Amino acid sequence: MNLFTERLILRPWREDDAEELYKYASHPDVGPVAGWPAHTSIEDSREIIRTVLSADETYAVVLKSTDKPIGSVGVTLCTAKRSTDMMGDNDGEIGYWIGAPYWGKGLIPEAVRKLLRHCFEDLKLEAVWCGCYDGNVKSMRVQEKCGFSYHHTEYDKPCPMLDEKRTEHFTRQTCSEWMDRTMRTMKTMNIRLEQLSDYAAVERLTFEAFETMKLPGRTHTNEHYLAHIMRGATAFVPELDFVGEIDGEIVANIMYTKSKIVRLNGCEVETLTFGPVSVRPELHNHGLGAEIIHHSLGRVSELGYGAVIIVGHPEYYLRFGFKHASEYNLTMPDGAALDAFMALEIAPGYLGADGGKWYEDKVFEIDQAAFDAWNKTFQAS
């Protein structure tokens, strides 16, 4: 059985995955924190696939963009094995890990959420547990993101694969709790202006939303930094910086900056551009992106701006009334007129037919050294 998310495929492990498994499971910071030793060779990884990862309901976490496994996730039914006596007969226990290069990208929470749906809807479990050893902060963060609540702690717990004793914390999520949480994501999204206190959450949201997306015109892995520096740019339009929240949790964001068209005669025409536009990955295809875009465009009209020009996916933005910018005789600064280069007239006739070259603000010219330094701190947070 395969399970699918926005960015991932969860499928059974295969013996020919051994080389990819070894690449990540041999890292000393991956296995030991979870209670198992680092893999010592490709053959060691192959044997573990045969004897451990071949168990029912154990899945390789595969990136759609590469079709290669980067981690593992699974659920053990408590009828077969239970890590604590408090687990019920119709409960399960989730376990997961992901290769170090993919930490902090929201991929394991995305996989765990899908597996939780499978546990409650398909396997009909009453509760799902998750345990982690003391000090495994990354694992605790995953559990919090996925709706688990602290249940209890056990001390001097045997960790047989490493021949030691540890403190283990257990969290739990019942079927009714999961259903309540799922229903909350279906509630109406509240859209409001971003506040200073939202900045960190918006940057994390942007990072997770764009991490594996292919974005025309920019390096998709720096969109969260762009959100960070954009607020300080003179071209930034704070009146059009919106967040969408459900039950107080930020799930969407859109930002605008001023841009311009330079006509052949040198005259300049003010335009707007939006981006990043971010939606939590697990909520893609729920209409939240469209909702926040429509809301912001309504405000653009109220503020009296004449046109919005973007670089984005044509098949998506045509629905909002955007046209290929070439229809207005517009090009990018280098003279290109890509399909992804699109324009929307807010005021009829504003763009006219005189054409020209379109320029976005210099904030989009990312300083790589500055990004690398900032991103290092961001990834560690």
C-alpha positions in Angstrom: 0.0 0.0 0.0 1.3 3.5 -0.9 0.2 6.7 0.8 0.6 10.1 -0.9 1.1 13.7 0.4 1.8 17.0 -1.3 5.6 16.3 -1.5 6.0 12.6 -0.4 5.2 9.0 -1.3 5.1 6.6 1.7 5.7 3.1 0.3 7.1 -0.2 1.6 10.9 -0.5 1.8 12.6 -2.5 -1.0 16.0 -4.2 -0.8 17.3 -2.0 -3.6 16.8 1.0 -1.3 19.8 -0.2 0.8 22.3 2.4 -0.6 20.0 5.3 0.0 19.1 4.0 3.4 22.8 3.7 4.4 23.4 7.3 3.1 21.2 8.7 5.9 21.0 6.0 8.5 24.9 5.9 8.9 24.9 9.5 10.2 25.8 9.4 13.9 23.1 12.0 14.8 20.2 10.1 13.3 19.8 6.6 14.8 21.3 6.9 18.3 19.0 9.7 19.4 16.1 7.4 18.5 17.6 4.4 20.2 19.3 2.4 17.4 22.9 2.3 16.2 24.1 4.0 13.1 24.3 1.6 10.1 27.8 0.4 9.4 27.5 -0.6 5.7 25.2 -0.9 2.7 24.9 -4.6 3.5 24.0 -3.8 7.1 21.2 -1.5 5.7 20.0 -4.2 3.4 19.7 -6.7 6.2 17.8 -4.1 8.3 15.4 -3.7 5.4 14.9 -7.5 5.4 14.5 -8.0 9.1 13.1 -4.7 10.5 11.8 -2.3 7.8 9.8 -5.0 6.0 7.3 -5.1 8.9 3.7 -4.3 8.1 2.8 -0.6 8.2 6.4 0.5 7.9 7.1 2.9 5.0 10.0 4.5 3.2 9.6 8.3 3.1 10.2 9.1 -0.6 10.5 12.5 -2.1 8.3 12.9 -5.1 10.9 15.2 -6.8 13.6 12.5 -6.7 11.8 9.2 -6.2 14.3 8.3 -3.5 13.8 7.4 0.2 15.1 10.0 2.7 13.7 8.5 5.9 11.2 6.1 7.4 7.8 6.2 9.2 5.6 3.5 10.5 3.0 2.4 13.0 3.3 -0.7 15.2 0.0 -2.2 16.4 -0.1 -2.8 20.1 -1.5 -6.3 19.6 2.0 -7.2 18.4 4.2 -5.0 20.6 3.8 -2.1 23.0 6.4 0.2 24.5 4.4 1.0 27.6 1.8 -0.9 29.5 -0.6 2.0 29.3 -1.3 1.3 25.6 -4.6 -0.3 24.8 -5.2 -3.3 22.6 -6.6 -1.2 19.8 -3.8 1.4 19.9 -0.7 1.9 17.8 2.7 3.5 18.2 4.2 5.7 15.5 7.9 5.9 14.9 9.9 8.1 12.4 13.2 9.5 11.3 14.6 11.5 8.4 18.0 12.1 7.0 20.0 15.0 8.4 19.9 17.1 5.1 16.1 17.2 5.4 15.7 18.3 9.0 13.6 21.4 9.6 11.8 21.2 6.2 8.4 20.0 7.5 8.6 16.7 5.7 8.3 14.3 8.7 5.3 16.2 10.1 3.7 15.9 6.6 4.4 12.2 6.6 3.1 11.7 10.2 -0.1 13.6 9.5 -0.8 11.3 6.6 0.0 8.2 8.6 -2.3 9.4 11.4 -5.2 9.7 8.9 -4.4 6.1 7.8 -4.3 4.9 11.4 -7.7 6.3 12.3 -9.6 6.1 9.0 -8.3 2.8 7.6 -6.9 0.9 10.6 -9.6 2.1 12.9 -7.3 2.6 15.9 -8.6 4.2 19.1 -5.4 6.0 19.9 -1.9 6.5 18.5 1.1 6.9 20.8 4.6 8.3 20.2 7.6 8.1 22.4 11.0 9.8 22.4 14.0 9.8 24.6 14.9 12.7 26.8 16.7 15.4 24.8 15.3 14.6 21.4 13.9 18.1 20.9 13.3 17.6 17.1 11.1 14.6 17.7 9.1 16.4 20.4 8.5 19.3 18.0 7.1 16.9 15.4 4.7 15.4 17.9 3.5 18.9 19.0 2.9 19.9 15.3 0.9 16.8 14.7 -1.4 17.2 17.6 0.0 14.7 20.2 -0.3 15.6 23.8 2.1 14.7 26.6 0.9 11.6 28.6 3.7 10.4 30.9 7.4 9.8 31.4 9.2 6.5 32.2 12.6 6.5 33.8 15.5 4.0 33.6 13.8 2.6 30.5 16.0 -0.2 28.8 17.3 0.8 25.4 18.4 -2.7 24.3 19.9 -1.8 20.9 22.4 0.5 22.6 22.7 -1.5 25.8 21.8 1.4 28.1 18.9 2.9 30.1 17.2 6.2 29.2 14.3 8.4 30.2 11.5 8.2 27.7 8.6 10.6 27.2 5.3 9.4 25.8 2.6 11.4 24.0 -0.8 10.2 22.7 -3.5 11.3 20.3 -6.9 9.7 20.4 -9.2 9.2 17.4 -11.7 11.8 18.8 -8.9 14.3 19.3 -7.6 13.8 15.8 -11.1 14.2 14.4 -11.6 17.5 16.3 -8.3 18.7 15.0 -9.1 17.8 11.5 -12.5 19.5 11.7 -10.8 22.7 12.9 -8.8 22.9 9.7 -12.0 22.9 7.7 -13.3 26.0 9.6 -13.3 29.4 7.9 -9.9 31.1 7.7 -9.6 34.4 9.3 -7.6 36.9 7.2 -5.9 39.8 8.9 -2.8 42.0 8.6 0.5 40.5 9.7 1.8 41.7 13.1 5.3 41.8 14.5 4.5 38.8 16.7 3.7 36.8 13.6 7.1 37.2 11.9 8.8 34.0 13.0 5.7 31.9 12.3 5.3 33.4 8.9 9.0 32.7 8.0 8.7 29.1 9.1 5.5 28.7 7.2 7.1 30.1 4.1 10.1 27.8 4.4 7.9 24.7 4.7 5.6 25.8 1.9 8.4 26.4 -0.7 11.0 23.9 0.3 10.4 21.3 -2.5 8.5 23.6 -4.9 9.9 24.6 -8.3 9.5 28.3 -8.6 10.1 30.2 -11.8 12.6 33.1 -11.6 13.9 32.5 -8.1 15.7 29.9 -5.9 12.8 28.5 -4.0 14.9 27.7 -0.9 15.4 31.4 -0.1 11.7 32.5 0.0 11.6 32.5 3.8 14.6 34.9 3.8 12.9 37.0 1.3 9.9 37.3 3.6 12.3 38.2 6.4 14.0 41.1 4.5 11.1 42.3 2.5 9.4 43.9 5.5 12.3 46.4 5.7 12.3 47.4 2.0 11.0 50.8 0.9 8.9 49.0 -1.7 7.1 46.8 0.8 3.4 47.5 1.2 2.4 46.7 4.8 -1.3 47.4 4.0 -1.2 44.3 1.8 0.7 41.9 4.1 -1.9 39.4 5.1 -1.9 36.3 7.2 -4.7 33.6 7.3 -5.3 31.8 10.5 -7.4 29.0 11.7 -8.1 28.7 15.4 -5.2 31.2 16.0 -2.7 29.2 14.0 -1.2 30.9 10.9 -1.7 28.8 7.9 -1.3 31.2 5.0 0.5 34.5 4.1 0.8 36.9 1.2 3.1 39.9 0.8 3.2 42.7 -1.8 5.9 45.1 -3.0 5.8 48.0 -5.4 7.3 47.4 -8.9 7.4 49.4 -12.1 7.1 49.3 -15.9 9.6 51.5 -17.8 8.2 52.5 -21.2 10.4 52.8 -24.2 10.2 56.6 -23.8 11.6 56.3 -20.3 8.3 57.0 -18.5 7.6 54.8 -15.4 4.3 53.2 -14.4 3.8 52.0 -10.9 2.7 48.4 -10.4 2.5 45.9 -7.6 3.8 42.3 -7.3 2.9 39.7 -4.7 5.0 36.9 -3.3 5.8 34.9 -1.4 2.4 33.4 -1.2 2.5 30.6 1.4 0.1 27.9 2.5 0.9 25.1 5.0 1.9 22.1 2.8 -0.7 19.7 4.3 -3.5 22.3 3.6 -2.7 22.7 -0.1 -5.6 22.2 -2.4 -8.1 23.3 0.2 -8.6 26.7 -1.4 -6.7 28.7 1.2 -4.2 30.2 -1.2 -7.0 31.3 -3.5 -8.9 32.8 -0.6 -6.1 35.0 0.6 -5.2 36.0 -2.9 -8.8 37.1 -3.7 -8.9 39.0 -0.3 -5.7 40.8 -1.0 -6.7 41.7 -4.6 -9.9 43.3 -3.3 -7.8 45.4 -1.0 -5.5 46.4 -3.9 -8.5 47.8 -5.7 -9.6 49.7 -2.6 -6.2 51.3 -2.2 -6.3 52.5 -5.8 -3.4 50.5 -7.4 -3.7 50.0 -11.1 -2.1 46.6 -11.9 -0.4 43.6 -10.4 2.4 41.8 -12.2 3.9 38.5 -11.1 6.0 35.6 -12.1 4.0 32.4 -11.3 2.4 29.3 -12.5 0.1 30.2 -15.4 -2.4 27.4 -14.9 -3.0 28.6 -11.4 -3.1 32.4 -11.8 -5.3 32.5 -14.9 -8.2 31.8 -12.7 -7.8 35.2 -10.9 -8.0 37.1 -14.2 -4.2 37.3 -14.9 -3.1 37.4 -18.5 0.2 36.7 -20.1 2.1 40.0 -19.8 3.0 39.7 -23.5 -0.6 40.7 -24.3 0.3 44.1 -22.9 3.6 44.2 -24.8 5.5 43.8 -21.6 8.8 41.9 -21.1 11.1 41.1 -18.2 14.3 43.3 -17.9 16.2 40.9 -20.2 13.5 41.2 -22.9 12.0 37.7 -22.2 8.3 37.2 -22.1 7.9 33.8 -20.3 4.5 32.1 -19.9 5.0 32.5 -16.2 5.2 36.3 -16.6 1.7 37.5 -15.9 -0.3 40.7 -15.4 -3.7 41.7 -14.0 -5.3 45.0 -14.6 -7.1 46.3 -11.6 -8.1 49.6 -13.2 -9.3 48.9 -16.8 -6.9 50.2 -19.4 -4.2 51.0 -16.9 -1.5 48.9 -18.6 -2.4 50.1 -22.1 -0.5 48.8 -25.1 2.6 50.9 -25.0 4.6 48.1 -23.5 7.9 48.3 -21.8 10.1 46.4 -19.4 9.0 45.4 -15.9 11.3 45.7 -12.9 10.6 44.3 -9.5 12.3 45.8 -6.4 16.0 45.2 -5.6 14.9 43.4 -2.4 14.5 40.3 -4.7 18.3 40.4 -5.5 19.3 38.1 -2.7 22.8 38.5 -1.2 23.9 34.9 -0.9 26.4 35.5 1.9 23.8 37.3 4.0 21.2 34.6 3.3 23.6 31.8 4.3 24.5 33.5 7.6 20.8 34.2 8.4 19.6 30.8 7.3 22.1 29.0 9.5 20.5 30.7 12.5 17.0 30.0 11.2 17.7 26.3 10.7 19.1 26.0 14.2 16.0 27.6 15.8 
